[in-house]
């Protein structure tokens, strides 16, 4: 889409305001609102300056950055009158792409895949979230971990999901389905496969749209990995496949798993780097309260066909892909997909391969896990951060500058958490 196309769309649709969206290093959406005339005349081609230190990108002594709109992402917002959206890439004042811009990091990963002969990386994200009423959701009569596919009227957020899914489709995405998920008040919307960058853009947009529409119903939405102690956590699973032209490189009809060697190596690379990727895929202290047995979240580093206890599974469908199951809704999707791509490509390059595990990993004892060479995922954010720090390949691939910012922010989060005294501290230790 060029400037002329966008200008015509703005005039035809009586657009008064253009929201410019970008994502900070932690994955939070940032928004600047421009009058449409200002956007057309000054921002669309020249970009806009902003203080990078205020969003955690830089230090105050060198904080000037430039946001450059990606014209291809221009979208008339379907849920509000007279507004449009465009996603911006971040540049340094030198005119070069800013190395800590998450979208730029993902673009570089996609370019590396192309250099290796893979034209497209196709990803289908699964978005799980809780819809909480202001009254605490007391009208729900669903037992914990028993809400999967329940019908109305128990599924009394159906109308909200209908509207959300309709707005997503009006935004140009193909919705596969939506439904009530396992947890009380938990829901899922899944869209059809997108290119890697489009998939990351979608994840950020989906969270924005889900919250915007929820506010009209008096609901609150959370993508928090584990909002309730005894109920299912929120995942953001990623289905991934590599393509060359129209050919799915992961598919081999003669293999018992219908997986090519390339797919097995890609899986191997992700498993090899999975403990460091956890710092990106599961980036909060709360994330590790989700990665526990018997809540359909992976705790062990393994893969298998149909196996929902493993980190990676191969879903039963004709157009084969691999499903990475540990990511959660607090992850920055740009960094997440970049880390998975880099790890997978490393697996292809080094021909890393793991044996498939088909047994229920939750039922294996420590002796069996050790015998089978099955390692555990990190059990805390700090453990994952230390793994990332020591993974020289991932630091180099993702970019040292970006990872230094990211790691320091996460360490500070951990330090703040460790300073806090919680009610459990008093319950366990006050009278000790």
TIZA-454907 format. One record per residue: x, y, z of N, C-alpha, C in turn; residue in one letter. Coordinates in steps of 0.1 Angstrom, whole numbers, plus 2048, in hexadecimal, padded with zeros to 3 digits. Example, Ala and Ser with C-alpha at 12.3 -4.5 7.8 and 13.67 -1.06 7.14 Angstrom:
% TIZA-454907
8847C784E87B7D384E8847DF84EA
8807EA8478897F584788180084FS
% end
This chain:
% TIZA-454907
8097F480080080080080980C800X
8068167F780E8227F780782E7FCX
80D83A7FC8088468027FA84A7FCX
7FA8487EF7ED84C7E87E28437ECX
7E48367ED7DA82D7F27D5830800X
7DE8338097DA8368177D3843817X
7D784D8107D185A8107C285880BX
7C08518017B384E7FC7AA847806X
7B083D80D7A88368177A483F822X
7AD8488267AA85183179F85A82EX
79F85F82179486881D78786181BX
78785581577B84E81277484981FX
77C84682977684183677584C841X
77785983D77686484677E862853X
78B85D85179485B85C799868862X
79786A86E79C8768757A987487CX
7AB8688817B78658897BE858884X
7CB8588847D384C8817DB84988DX
7D983D8927E183889E7ED831898X
7F983589D80582F8998098258A5X
80A8188A280D80E8AC81C8098AAX
8228078B682F7FF8B68307F88C3X
8397EF8C483B7E78D08487E98D6X
8487EA8E38557EC8EA85C7DF8ECX
8687DF8F28707D38F38697C88FCX
8607CC9058597C390E84C7BD907X
8487C38FC83C7BE8F58307C78F8X
8317D28FE8267DB9018247E48F5X
8177E58F08147EE8E58157FC8EAX
81A8058E181B8138E381381A8D8X
80C8248DA80382B8D080583A8D0X
80683F8C480684E8C27FB8518B9X
7F385B8BC7E785F8B47EA86B8ACX
7E986A89F7EB8768967DE87A88FX
7DB88788E7D088B8857D3886877X
7C98828707CC87B8637D4885859X
7D189285A7D889B8517E789C855X
7EA89C8617F889C8667FF88F862X
7F88848637FE87785F801877850X
7F787C8487F987B839805885835X
80589183B80E89B83681C89983CX
81E89584882B89584F830887854X
82787F85882B87285F82D866856X
82486584C82385984483185683EX
83786083884485E83185086183AX
84F86B84285B87084A85C869857X
85186385C85185E86A850868874X
85286488185086D88C85B86A897X
86087489D86A8728A88638708B5X
86A8688BE8658668CB8718628D5X
86E8638E28788608EC8798518EFX
88384B8EA88583D8EC8878398FAX
88C84290288F83E91088283D918X
87784491486A84391B863836919X
86782E90F86182190C86B81690EX
87781991588080F91888A80A90DX
88A81290289380E8F78A18128F9X
8A381E8FF8B08249008B282B90DX
8BF83090F8C283991B8BE847917X
8BD8509218B885D91F8C2865917X
8CF8629188D986A9118DA868902X
8D385D8FD8D285B8EF8C58548EBX
8BA85D8ED8AD8578EE8A585A8E1X
8A98628D88A18658CC8A08598C2X
8948568BF89184B8B58878508ACX
8858498A087C84D896872841893X
86584489385C83A89085883C881X
85A83187985683286B84B829868X
83F82E86483382686183681C856X
83181085883280584E824806846X
82480C83A81880F83380F803831X
8167F782F80E7EB82D8057E7838X
8077ED8448007E98507F47F2852X
7F27FC8497E780584B7D97FD84CX
7D18018567C57FA8587BA80385DX
7AE8038577A380A85D79E802869X
79E80887579B80188178B7FE880X
7887F28827797EE8807707F188CX
7767F489876E7F48A476C8038A9X
77280C8A277081A8A676E82389AX
76882E89B76583789077084088DX
77384288077C84C87B78B84A880X
78F83E88279D83C8867A383087EX
7B083187C7B88278757C482487DX
7CB81A8787D781687F7E2812875X
7EF8158797FA81187180580D87BX
80D8038788187FE88082480587CX
82D809885839810882845807885X
84F80887D85C80388086580E887X
86E80A88F877813896884815890X
88982188E89682488889E82D892X
8AB82C8918B48358988B484288FX
8B984D8968B985A88E8C3859883X
8CC84F8828D584D8778CE84886BX
8C184486D8B983E8618BA82F860X
8C18298698C281A8698B8814872X
8B380886F8AA8018788AF800886X
8A78038908AC80389E8AD7F58A2X
8B97F18A78BC7E28AA8B37DC8B5X
8AE7E48BD8A57DF8C88967E08C5X
8937E38B98857E38B48817D58B3X
8777D08BA8737C28B986F7BE8ABX
8687C68A48637C389786F7C288DX
8797CA88F8857C988788C7BC88AX
88D7B88968937AC89A88D7A0893X
8807A089287879588B87B79687CX
87B7A287787E7A386888C79D865X
89579F86D8A379A86B8A378B86BX
89B78587489A776875894771868X
88977886388377385788C77484BX
89477F84B89E7808408A8775841X
8AC77184C8B676684E8B0759848X
8A375784B89D74B84689C74B837X
89A75683189A7578238A775481DX
8B27598238BF75681E8C274781FX
8BC7408278BE7328288B472A81FX
8AC7318178A472B80E895729811X
89172F81D88372E82187C73B81EX
87373B81486D74781086374D81AX
85C74482185274882B853741838X
85174884384F741850840744853X
83873A85482A73B856827737865X
81F74086B81C73E87A80E74087CX
8087388847FA7398887FA73B897X
7F774789D7F77498AB7EA7458B1X
7EB73F8BD7DF73C8C57DE7468D1X
7D374E8D27D27588DC7C87548E7X
7CD7518F37C574D8FE7C5759908X
7B975B90E7B87679177AC764920X
7AC76B92B7A076B935798778933X
78B77693378278293377B782940X
77F78D94877A78E95577079A956X
76579795C75B7A195E75F7AA96AX
75A7B696A75D7BF9757587B9983X
74E7B19827497AB98E75079E992X
75B79B98B76379098E75F783987X
75578497E75177997774976F97FX
74277398973B76A99272F76398CX
72A76798071F760979723753973X
73075197173574596B733739974X
72E72E96E72B722976734716971X
74071996E74970F96875370B972X
7566FE9737606F897C76E6FC976X
7776FD97F78570097A78A6F5971X
7916F99667966F095C78C6E8955X
7806ED9547756E694E76D6EE944X
7726F993F76B70293676D700927X
7746F59237786F491576B6F190DX
7696FA90375E6F98F97506FA900X
74F6FF90C741700911738709909X
72B70690972270E90171C71A909X
71572390270D72D90970272590FX
6FC72A91A6FE73792170A73792AX
71072B92E71B72C937727734930X
72873292473273A91C72B748919X
72A75092472375D92272B76891DX
73776591873F77091173F76D902X
7367648FE7367618EF73476D8E7X
72A7768EB7277828E273478B8E1X
73B78C8EC7487938EC75178D8E2X
7537808E375C7798D975777A8CBX
74A7798C974577B8BB7497888B6X
7477938BD74B7A08B97597A28B6X
76179C8C077079D8BE7747968B2X
76F78A8B07737828A476F789897X
76378F89775E79688B7677A2888X
76B7A98927747B58907827B088BX
7867A589079379F88B79279C87CX
78679687878479386A7837A0861X
77C7AA86777B7B78607897BD85EX
7927B98677A07BF8667A87B785CX
7A37AD8557AA7A684B7B079984FX
7AD79485B7B278785F7A777C85EX
7AC77085B7A376585A7A275D867X
79775E86E79575787A791749878X
79874087F79673187D78A72E886X
78A73389378073089C7827388A9X
7787398B177973E8BF7717358C8X
7757358D576D72C8DE77172F8ECX
7697298F676D72A904778720906X
78272490D78E71B91078B71491DX
79670D92279570492D79170B93AX
79871793C79671E94978972594AX
78572795777973095977C73E954X
77374394B77575094577F75093AX
78574593679074592D78B74291FX
79274991578D7499077997478FEX
7967438F17A07438E779A7478D9X
7A374E8D27A07518C47AC74D8BCX
7AA7468B17B57428A97B374689AX
7BD74C8947BC7508867C574687DX
7C27478707C973F8677D8744865X
7E073C85F7EE73E85F7F274C858X
7FC75285E80175F85981075E857X
81676785082476884F82976D85DX
83676A86083B76C86D83977B872X
83C78486A83A79286E82B796870X
82379186781579486880F78D874X
81478187880F77A884813782890X
81F78889182279089D81A79C89DX
8187A38928107AF8918027AB896X
7FD7A08927EF79C8967EE79A8A5X
7F87948AB7F87918BA7F679E8C2X
7FE7A88BE7FD7B58C57F07BC8C2X
7EB7BB8B67DE7C18B27D37BA8B9X
7D47AD8BA7C97A58C07C77AA8CFX
7D27AB8D67D17AF8E47CB7BD8E6X
7CF7C68DD7C97D38DD7BA7D28DAX
7B67CB8D07A87CB8CC7A07C38D7X
7A57B98DC79E7B18E679B7BA8F2X
7A47C28F67A27CB9027987D78FEX
79A7DC8F27917E78EE7837E38EEX
7807D78E87727D38E776D7CE8F5X
7757C88FD7717C390A76C7CF913X
7727DB91176E7E69197607EA917X
75B7E790B74D7EB9077437E290FX
7487D691373F7CC9197417CD929X
7497D692D74C7D693C7557CB940X
75D7C59367667BA93A7747BF93AX
77C7B794178B7B99407917AD93BX
79C7AF9337A27A392C7B17A2932X
7B57969347C37949387C9789931X
7D578B92C7DD7819267E877C92FX
7E777F93C7F077B9467F276C946X
7FE7679468007589457F874F94EX
7F875395B7F174B9657E975496FX
7DD75996B7D67629737CF75B97FX
7CD74E97F7C674798A7CE73B98DX
7CF73899A7D872E99F7D472099AX
7C771D99B7C370F9987BC70D98BX
7BE7179817B87159747C2717969X
7BE71495D7C77149527CE722950X
7DA72194B7E172D9477DF732939X
7E373E9367E17439287EE740920X
7EC7399157F873690C7F673F900X
8017408F88017468EB80973D8E2X
8047318E080A7278D880D72C8CAX
8187278C481B72B8B681D71E8AEX
81571E8A381671389981F71988EX
82A71288A83471788183770D876X
83971286A83D70A85F845713855X
85070D84F858713845853710837X
85471982E85071782085B71C817X
85B71580C86371980085971A7F4X
8567267F084B7287E783E7237EDX
83771A7E782A7157ED82C7087F4X
8397037F583C6F67FB83E6F7809X
8376EF81183A6EF8208466E6822X
8516EC82685E6E582885D6DB834X
8546DD83D8536D484884C6C7845X
8466C683983D6BA8368456B082FX
8446A383384969782C83F68C82DX
83868982282E67F823833671826X
84066F82484666182684B65F834X
84A66A83D84F66984A843664853X
84665C85E83B65886783466386EX
83B66E87083667A87683268486BX
83468185F83268A85483B697855X
84669585B8506A085D85C69E855X
8616A984F86D6A88488796A9851X
8856A684D8916A78558936B6859X
88F6BF8508906CD8538886D185FX
87B6CB85F8726CE86A8786C8877X
87E6BC8778836B688388F6BE888X
8976C487F8A36CC88389E6D9889X
8936DF88388E6EB8888886E9896X
8816DE89887D6DB8A58896D98AFX
8936D28AA89F6D08B28A66DD8B7X
8A66E78AD8AC6F48B18A46FB8BCX
8976FB8BB88E7018C58906FA8D2X
8906ED8D28926E68DF8A06E98E5X
8AA6E98DC8B86EC8E18B96FA8E8X
8B27048E38B27118E98A67148F1X
89E70A8F589170D8FB893713909X
89D71091089E71691E8A272491DX
8A97299138AC7379118A073E90BX
89973890188E73E8FB883740905X
88273891087873A91B878748920X
88474F92188575C92687D76691DX
87B76291087376A907865765905X
86375890585675290384E753910X
85475291B84E75392985575D931X
85276A92E85B77593285777B940X
84E77594784A77B95484C77295FX
84C77796B84D76E977841765978X
83576B97482976397482975896AX
83175995F83174F95583474195AX
83C74096484173496983872D973X
82D73497682272E97D818727974X
81A72996781272295D819715959X
82771595882E70A9538306FF95EX
8256F99628256EF96C81C6E3967X
81E6D796C8176CC9678086CD969X
8016C59607F36C39607EA6CF95DX
7F06DA9577E86E59537EA6E7943X
7EE6DD93C7F06DD92E7FA6E792AX
8046EA93280F6F392F81C6EA930X
8266EC9278316E392783B6E7932X
8416DD93884B6DE9428586D893EX
8586CF9348636C792F8676CA921X
8736C991E8786CC9108786BF908X
86D6BE90086B6B28F88616B68EDX
8606AD8E38566AE8D984F6A18D6X
8436A28D083C6958CD8306988C5X
82B68E8BE81F68F8B681268F8BFX
80A6998BE7FE69B8C680069D8D5X
80C69C8DA80F69C8E880E6AA8EEX
8046AC8F68026B98FC80A6BB909X
8116B190D81A6B39198286B7914X
82B6B89078386BB9028396CA8FEX
8456CF8FE8476DD8FA8436DF8ECX
8466D68E38426D78D58396CB8D1X
82E6CD8CB8266C28C68236C38B7X
8206B88B181C6B98A280D6B68A2X
8056C189F7F76BF89F7F26B6894X
7E76B08967E16A788C7DA6AF881X
7E16B38777DB6B986B7E36B785FX
7DD6B98537E36B68477EF6BF844X
7ED6CC8457F86D68428006D784EX
80B6CF84F8126CD85B8196DA860X
8196DC86D8216E68738256E1881X
82E6E98888326E589582C6EF89FX
8276EB8AA8206F38B48296F58C0X
82E7018C28377048CE82D7098D9X
82D7028E48227038EE82670B8FBX
83270F8FC835716909833725909X
83372C8FD83173A8FD82473E904X
82474A90B81874F91181575D90CX
80976291080476F90B80C77B910X
81577991981E78591D82A787914X
82C77D90B83877E9038377898F8X
84278F8F58427988E984378F8DDX
83878F8D48387868C98437888BFX
8487948BD8537968B486078F8B9X
8637918C586F78A8CB86D77B8CCX
8617778CF85E7698D08607628C3X
85A7678B885B7608AB8697618A6X
87076C8A887E76D8A48867638ABX
8847618B888C7578BF88A7498BBX
87D7468B88797388B287F7368A5X
87F74089C88573F88F89473D88FX
89B7458978A97448988AD73689EX
8A67328A88A97258AE8A771A8A4X
89B71A89D8987108938A270F888X
8A671B8838B071C8788BE71687DX
8C171988A8CD7138908CD704890X
8C16FF8938BF6F08938C16EB885X
8BC6F287B8BD6ED86D8CC6ED869X
8D36F886C8E16FA8698EA6EF870X
8E76EC87C8EF6E28848E96D4884X
8DE6D287D8D76C587D8D56BF88AX
8CE6C78938CB6C38A18BE6BB8A0X
8BE6B08A78B26A78A68B06A08B4X
8A36A08B889F69A8C489568F8C1X
8966848C988C6798C887E67E8CCX
87467A8C586667D8CA8636768D6X
85B67C8DF8566768EB8476768EBX
84166A8EB8326698EA82B6668F7X
83366390282D66190F82966E916X
82066D92081C67992882867C931X
82E68892E83A68C93583768F944X
82A69394782769795482768B95EX
82667E95882667296183466C962X
83E67295C84B66C95D85267196AX
85966897186166C97C86E671978X
87667798288367D97F88D672978X
88C66697D89565C978892659969X
88565896588265695788566294FX
88366E95388667A94C89567A949X
89D6789538AC6789528B066D948X
8AA6619498AE6569408AB659932X
8A066092F89C6649228A367191DX
8AB6779268B26849228A868F920X
89D69092889469A9268966A5931X
89A6B192C89D6BC9368906C4939X
8916CC9448866D49488876E2943X
87B6E894187B6F693F87F6FE94BX
88470A94A88771295687B71395FX
87D71496C87271597687072397BX
87872D97687673A97A87B74496FX
87775097087B75A96688B75C967X
89075C97389E75F9758A675496FX
8A27479718A973C96B8A973D95BX
89D74195689D7439478A674E942X
8A675994A8AE7649468BD760946X
8C17599508CF7549508D274B945X
8C87439418CA73A9358CC743928X
8C474D9278C575691B8D275D91BX
8D77629278E47699278EF760923X
8EE7539268F97499228F7743915X
8ED74690D8EB7419008F174B8F6X
8FD74A8F39047538EB8FE7548DCX
8F97488D88F37488CA8E77518CAX
8DE74F8D48D27578D48D47668D6X
8DE7698DF8E17778E18E677E8D4X
8EE7778CD8F477C8C18E977D8B6X
8E17738B58D67738AB8CC77E8ADX
8C777F8B98BD7898BD8C27978BDX
8CF7988BF8D57A68C08DA7A98CEX
8E67AB8D08EC7AE8DE8E57BA8E4X
8E37C58DD8DE7D18E38D07CF8E8X
8C77C88E08BA7C58E48B97BC8F0X
8C17B18F08C17A88FA8C67AD907X
8D07B69078D57BD9138CA7C5919X
8C27CD9118B77D49168AD7CB91CX
8A97C191589F7B79198A37B0926X
8AF7AB9278B37A49338B47AD93FX
8B97B993D8B97C29498AB7C694EX
8A27C89458947CB94988E7BF951X
8917B394C88C7A79538937A4960X
89F7A79618A67A696E8A17B0978X
89E7BC9748987C697D88A7C1982X
8827BB9788757B697C8777AB987X
8817A398588479898F88879E99CX
8907A899C8957AF9A88897B59B0X
8807BB9A98757C19AF86C7B79B5X
86A7AC9AE8627A09B486879B9C0X
8757999C187C7949CC87C79D9D8X
87A7AA9D68797B39E186B7B39E7X
8617AE9E08537AF9E58507A49EFX
8497A89FA84579FA0483679CA01X
83278F9FF82578C9FB81D786A07X
810784A0680877EA1080D770A13X
812769A0981775BA0C82475BA15X
82C766A14837767A1D833767A2BX
82876FA2E823770A3B81D762A3FX
81575CA3680E750A39818745A3DX
823744A3582D739A3783773CA42X
83B748A4484774BA4C845754A58X
83975BA59838765A6483A75FA72X
834754A7483574DA81840742A81X
849743A78854738A7885E73BA83X
% end
